[in-house]
Amino acid sequence: MASYLISQGHEVHFLYSRQENADEEAMRKFWGERLHLVDYKKPGLSSKQKRIRMIRQRLSIHYKYYCLIDEHYNLLLDEVIKKLDSKYHFDSVLAEYIFQSRAFKNFKPDVLKVIDTHDVMTDRHKLFLKEGKQPVWYSTPFGQERKGVRRADVIIAIQEKEKAHFASMTGKLVVNVGHIVKMGSPKSEVPRRKLLFVGSDNPSNYYGINDFLEKDFPAVREAFPDLELLIAGNICKRLEKVPDGVNLLGELEDLSTAYEQADLVLNPLTIGTGLKIKMIEAMGLSKVVISTPVGADGLEDSAGHAYVLYRDSKELVGGLKTVFNMKERYQGICNNAADVAEQWNRKNGSWLDKIFSVNDPEMNSPKDSDKTGDRAIDLPKTLKEVLDQSPDIKKFVIISIPRSGSNLMVSLIGGHEEITCYPELFHPHAIFDGGHFARHNIEYNIDKRNEDPHTFLEYIYKQRFGKNIKAIGFKIFPDQDEKLLRALIREPSLKKIVLIRDNYLMNFLSQKTAQQSKVYFVKPGTGKELEDIRIEVNWNEFIKYEERFQSFFEDVLGQLNASGQRFCEIQYEELLQPEHQARLLKFLEVEPDPGLLKIRSEKQNKLTLEEKVLNYEGLKEKLIESGKERYLEREKV
């Protein structure tokens, strides 16, 4: 976060309270003259506070673990803060953790006060007791945490569930902002048999890795005898005896040296709140993270496609087998993990820009402690936020490849009075809104679309083109916005139609014809000029084409099935069959009458395969030799 703010031109100072041991040399290297260190002096409880605590501990066991909001505060901070402020005249102050909120009292009312909560501290000890562990560190009652929250102008929560918790305490602005993480590419095409755990010496890490070594690691070693578990960080000091196959790397000056040694990262936490930094950090480096539900808290929507989730040893071993045995699965998770982290960084950067913008009148308006609701801030919306708008309208996407009958599908269902369907909204060079066979007229800047596809989709969903519209959708191909495509696939609230043309040879020929003729859509009665186009098929080129798109559909269907999403798969030859048209319309939750569909495009390739292919006999021989003779059959469309 500090690096990002500095990169945006802010002058940032760091005041460190010496409440724990830390690498002060590394701090000095990063901060230079803007580092300020303060020794620690813990405040004592008054006689009245001690009597109240004693009485409450007799009434409830939980008060044995509670701390007051300022009980961990450093009394030496106040004087230092006042001196620094008089010298530098700060515009804003950011406090880390709720128990540092008392520091806000040292600043004038016009200084923006932001608290980065990191974790929910209300009843935090109960998480340990539930797991049969001894509670440690900090836990406080709801009322005490609320007291700290209300001292701030802006409250940062690290995930959505915690945002709702803090929003219940105050009418101040509560935002979901996490840590900006470094991005990196996969180091290996196939994963090495090494699993990395990175952790500091805190109770959550200690309990998590100990439980893993005791309950799960034996099953992992039995399934993968050559697998090595690497453990990095000062958590190694707490691990006196480790089983065979475990390598303690210790505390490293640069964690990148640990990440370079493994392609898989373990997150075995069973206790804790907040989004775990180690989780999103590893995803940003394109690692496959193997995580428990607690470890992945806050990233639930990405389970299965951007990381591997396990609840017990059986699921853990099964997840590892899938990653080790399926190259495409491993590479897909690496790419998806990086996409999630990149989107995470973009969202967090947008919020930080808004929060700390000295020129934003909304953020620098007089603070109202009684104000309710969030300030109206115009930020890029997430895909889910866009899709959640207008819940009465069903949103869908057609996932396919070029020349697969997608124009036919768009023209068919787009003619239904309850459906708006666009063709290629995300073509690299244009926004094709379907004006050649539809009633659309989309005016949108292509650069703006590329910069913020979610806002573009928000605009699209507002274009109803008819009072009876109940479903809005578009088609997208793998060569278009690939990051958006992956996001669309993993978003469960979006209906998916997967259109497949099993005859990849006809797909290939149709693509070649369109490239030569420069005609990609034919209105009825205008296709004669295409009949004279003949194609000579290069066998190696065709095989690469087939393999590429077979792999694409396997990946799409694999992700949809793994995530448990309901989707509609339809074949090219089924598009004009009434029973399949009715099935498609039912899936879109519109009037399922095939009679409402009209053909508004014409088949471009009317020649037989023998007529179309110049080297037909040679191609036929190769198809039969390779077991692909099915491609010789004429399509029934």
Secondary structure, 3 states (H helix, E strand, C coil): CHHHHHHCCCCCCEEEECCCCCCHHHHHHHHHHHEEEECCCCCCCCHHHHHHHHHHHHHCHHHHCCCCCCCCCCCCHHHHHHHHHHHHCCCEEEEECHHHHHHHHHCCCCCEEEEECCCCCECCHHHHHHCCCCCCCCCECHHHHHHHHCCCCEEEECCHHHHHHHHCCCCCEEEECCCCCCCCCCCCCCCCCEEEEECCCCHHHHHHHHHHHHHHHHHHHHHCCCCEEEEECHHHHHCCCCCCCEEEEECCCCCHHHHCCCCEEEECCCCCCCCCHHHHHHHHCCCEEEECCCCCCCCHHHECCCEEECCCHHHHHHHHHHHHHCHHHHHHHHHHHHHHHHHHHHHHHHHHHHHCCCCCCCCCCCCCCCCCCCCCCCCCCCHHHHHHCCCCCEEEEEECCCCCCHHHHHHHHHCCCCEEEEEECCCCCCCCCCCCCCCCCCCCCHHHHHHCHHHHHHHHHCCCCCCCCCEEEEEECCCCCHHHHHHHHHCCCCEEEEEECCCHHHHHHHHHHHHHHCCCCCCCCCCHHHCCCCECCCHHHHHHHHHHHHHHHHHHHHHHHHCCCCEEEEEHHHCCCHHHHHHHHHHCCCCCCHHHCCCCCCCCCCCCHHHHECCHHHHHHHHHHCCCHHHHCCCCC
